[in-house]
C-alpha cells in the first residue's frame, strides 16, 4: 500500500479525495488536514509516500508548504486555479489535479504515483548512495550500511566489510538521500537502518557488537517506525 495524507482548507475537497482513495486499492489515505501546521507536524513524526496538497490556502500557499517538507515526498497539487500548474510542475510535482476532477482523472494521477513509487522503492540491494569523500565520489550500497555517526560537520558511514567512509555532510542531508521507511534517526549523532537492528534494550539499539543510544527526542518517531516495519 502507498501511504498518503491530504492537506486542503476545504473539507468537501478532502471528502472527495477520501472517497476516491477508498476506491483505489493500492492507496492508503491515512489522514486528512485542513490546517497546514497540523499536517507538517504529522509528517515530521510519520513519513508517508505522497501528499495531496492544495495550492491556494489562506494561511500558507501549497508552494510555500512544499518548501517546508521535512523529507522528500511525492506531491500531487490540487487547486481550482489552472494558473498555478506551472509552479507546481516547477517543483517536480508528480501530477496536478484541477478541481473539480473526475474519478478517471484521479485514477490517471494515481497511476503516475504508483509508477514513481515502484521506481523509488526497488529492492534495497539495488540502491546506492553517492557520497563525496577522499576527493572522490563514492558509491555505497545502501543495503551494506551498518549505521551512520555524526561528528559536527562530518559523518562516519559504517559499512559492512568495508572501510568506514568519512564525509563532510550533515545528518539532515544524508537522511534526505536514504529511504525514509528503512532508516531512522535515534540520536542527534546516530542514524540506523531498521533491518540491521538485532535487539533493543534499555534504550540501546544493538547492531552486531555496536551499542547505539536512543535519545528521548527521537524515541517516539523511532518506535513508530519499528512498529510499522514489515
C-alpha positions as CSV (number, residue, x, y, z in Angstrom):
1,X,0.0,0.0,0.0
2,X,1.1,3.5,-0.8
3,X,0.7,5.8,2.2
4,X,-0.7,9.3,1.8
5,X,-2.1,12.3,3.6
6,X,-4.1,15.3,2.2
7,X,-4.0,19.0,3.0
8,X,-6.8,21.3,1.9
9,X,-8.5,24.1,3.7
10,X,-11.9,23.0,2.2
11,X,-13.4,19.9,3.9
12,X,-15.6,19.0,0.9
13,X,-12.5,18.7,-1.2
14,X,-10.9,16.4,1.3
15,X,-14.1,14.3,1.4
16,X,-13.8,13.8,-2.4
17,X,-10.2,12.7,-2.1
18,X,-11.1,10.3,0.7
19,X,-13.9,8.8,-1.4
20,X,-11.7,8.3,-4.4
21,X,-8.8,6.8,-2.4
22,X,-11.2,4.3,-0.9
23,X,-12.0,3.2,-4.4
24,X,-8.3,2.8,-5.2
25,X,-7.0,-0.5,-3.7
26,X,-3.3,0.5,-3.6
27,X,-3.7,3.9,-1.9
28,X,-3.9,4.3,1.9
29,X,-5.1,7.8,2.7
30,X,-4.1,7.8,6.4
31,X,-5.2,11.2,7.4
32,X,-6.6,14.5,6.1
33,X,-5.9,18.0,7.3
34,X,-7.4,21.5,6.9
35,X,-4.5,23.1,8.9
36,X,-1.0,23.3,7.5
37,X,0.8,23.3,10.9
38,X,-1.0,20.0,11.9
39,X,-0.1,18.4,8.6
40,X,3.5,19.4,8.9
41,X,3.7,18.1,12.5
42,X,2.3,14.8,11.3
43,X,4.8,14.5,8.5
44,X,7.7,15.1,10.9
45,X,6.5,12.1,13.0
46,X,5.1,9.8,10.4
47,X,6.7,9.9,7.0
48,X,4.4,9.0,4.1
49,X,4.9,8.2,0.4
50,X,3.0,11.1,-1.1
51,X,0.9,14.1,-0.3
52,X,-2.2,15.7,-1.8
53,X,-1.5,19.4,-1.5
54,X,-3.9,22.3,-2.2
55,X,-2.1,25.3,-3.5
56,X,-4.5,28.1,-2.7
57,X,-4.9,28.1,1.1
58,X,-5.4,31.2,3.3
59,X,-2.8,30.5,5.9
60,X,0.0,29.4,3.6
61,X,0.3,28.6,-0.1
62,X,0.9,25.0,-1.1
63,X,4.1,26.2,-2.8
64,X,5.4,27.6,0.5
65,X,4.3,24.5,2.4
66,X,6.1,22.3,-0.1
67,X,9.4,24.1,0.8
68,X,8.9,23.2,4.5
69,X,8.5,19.4,3.9
70,X,10.8,17.6,6.3
71,X,11.8,14.9,3.8
72,X,11.5,14.1,0.1
73,X,7.9,13.1,-0.8
74,X,5.8,12.7,-3.9
75,X,3.3,15.5,-4.3
76,X,0.1,15.9,-6.2
77,X,-1.1,19.6,-6.2
78,X,-4.8,20.2,-6.2
79,X,-6.4,23.6,-6.9
80,X,-9.2,25.3,-8.7
81,X,-6.8,27.7,-10.4
82,X,-5.1,26.5,-13.5
83,X,-2.5,29.3,-13.4
84,X,-0.7,27.5,-10.6
85,X,0.0,24.5,-12.7
86,X,3.4,25.7,-13.9
87,X,4.5,26.5,-10.4
88,X,3.5,23.0,-9.3
89,X,5.4,21.3,-12.1
90,X,8.5,23.5,-11.5
91,X,8.6,21.9,-8.0
92,X,8.7,18.4,-9.7
93,X,5.2,17.5,-8.7
94,X,4.1,14.0,-9.6
95,X,0.9,15.4,-11.1
96,X,-1.6,18.3,-10.9
97,X,-5.3,17.9,-10.3
98,X,-7.5,20.8,-11.4
99,X,-10.7,21.0,-9.4
100,X,-13.3,19.7,-10.0
101,X,-11.7,16.5,-11.3
102,X,-13.3,13.2,-12.2
103,X,-12.5,9.8,-10.8
104,X,-11.0,8.9,-14.2
105,X,-8.6,11.8,-14.0
106,X,-7.8,10.9,-10.3
107,X,-7.0,7.3,-11.4
108,X,-4.7,8.6,-14.1
109,X,-2.8,10.6,-11.4
110,X,-2.7,7.6,-9.1
111,X,-1.1,5.5,-11.8
112,X,1.7,8.1,-12.1
113,X,2.1,7.8,-8.3
114,X,2.3,4.1,-8.4
115,X,4.9,4.1,-11.3
116,X,7.1,6.6,-9.4
117,X,6.6,4.7,-6.1
118,X,7.8,1.4,-7.8
119,X,10.9,3.2,-9.1
120,X,11.7,4.8,-5.8
121,X,11.1,1.6,-3.8
122,X,13.1,-1.0,-5.8
123,X,14.8,-3.6,-3.7
124,X,17.3,-2.0,-1.3
125,X,20.1,-4.3,-2.7
126,X,19.8,-2.3,-6.0
127,X,20.0,1.1,-4.4
128,X,23.2,3.1,-3.9
129,X,24.2,6.2,-2.0
130,X,26.7,8.6,-3.7
131,X,28.9,10.4,-1.2
132,X,31.9,12.8,-1.7
133,X,34.8,11.6,0.4
134,X,38.6,11.5,-0.1
135,X,38.4,13.8,-3.1
136,X,36.2,11.2,-4.9
137,X,32.5,10.4,-5.4
138,X,32.0,7.1,-3.7
139,X,29.2,4.7,-4.5
140,X,27.9,2.9,-1.3
141,X,25.3,0.2,-1.4
142,X,22.5,1.2,0.9
143,X,22.0,-2.4,2.0
144,X,25.5,-2.5,3.3
145,X,25.2,0.4,5.7
146,X,25.5,-0.6,9.4
147,X,24.9,2.8,10.9
148,X,25.8,6.4,10.5
149,X,27.6,8.5,13.1
150,X,27.5,12.3,13.2
151,X,30.6,14.3,14.2
152,X,30.0,18.1,13.9
153,X,30.0,18.8,10.1
154,X,31.2,15.3,9.3
155,X,29.7,11.9,9.1
156,X,31.2,8.4,9.6
157,X,29.3,5.9,7.5
158,X,30.0,2.5,8.9
159,X,29.7,-0.2,6.2
160,X,29.7,-4.0,6.3
161,X,33.1,-5.5,5.4
162,X,34.4,-2.1,4.2
163,X,36.4,0.7,5.5
164,X,34.4,3.4,7.3
165,X,33.7,6.4,5.0
166,X,34.2,9.9,6.4
167,X,32.2,12.5,4.5
168,X,31.6,16.2,5.0
169,X,27.8,16.1,5.3
170,X,25.1,16.9,7.8
171,X,22.7,14.3,9.4
172,X,19.8,16.1,7.7
173,X,21.3,16.0,4.2
174,X,22.1,12.3,4.4
175,X,18.6,11.4,5.8
176,X,17.1,13.0,2.7
177,X,19.1,10.6,0.5
178,X,18.0,7.5,2.4
179,X,14.7,5.5,2.2
180,X,12.6,7.1,4.9
181,X,10.9,3.8,5.9
182,X,14.2,1.9,6.2
183,X,16.3,4.3,8.2
184,X,15.7,6.2,11.4
185,X,17.5,8.8,13.5
186,X,17.7,7.5,17.1
187,X,20.0,10.2,18.5
188,X,21.4,13.6,17.4
189,X,24.6,11.7,16.4
190,X,23.2,8.4,15.0
191,X,21.1,7.1,12.2
192,X,20.4,3.3,12.0
193,X,18.9,1.0,9.3
194,X,15.9,-0.8,10.7
195,X,16.7,-4.1,9.2
196,X,20.2,-4.2,10.9
197,X,18.9,-3.9,14.4
198,X,19.5,-7.2,16.3
199,X,17.8,-6.0,19.5
200,X,16.6,-3.0,21.5
201,X,17.1,-3.0,25.3
202,X,17.2,-0.2,27.9
203,X,17.1,2.5,25.3
204,X,20.0,1.0,23.5
205,X,20.0,-0.2,19.9
206,X,22.2,-3.2,19.2
207,X,23.7,-3.7,15.7
208,X,26.1,-6.6,15.8
209,X,28.5,-5.6,18.6
210,X,27.7,-1.9,18.4
211,X,25.5,-0.3,21.1
212,X,23.8,2.9,20.0
213,X,21.8,5.1,22.4
214,X,18.2,6.2,21.8
215,X,17.6,9.8,22.9
216,X,14.3,10.9,24.3
217,X,13.7,13.4,21.4
218,X,13.9,10.7,18.7
219,X,12.4,7.8,20.7
220,X,8.7,8.1,19.7
221,X,9.4,8.5,16.0
222,X,11.8,5.6,16.1
223,X,9.5,3.3,17.9
224,X,6.7,4.2,15.4
225,X,8.9,3.1,12.5
226,X,9.8,-0.1,14.3
227,X,6.1,-0.9,14.8
228,X,5.3,-0.1,11.2
229,X,8.2,-2.1,9.8
230,X,7.2,-5.2,7.8
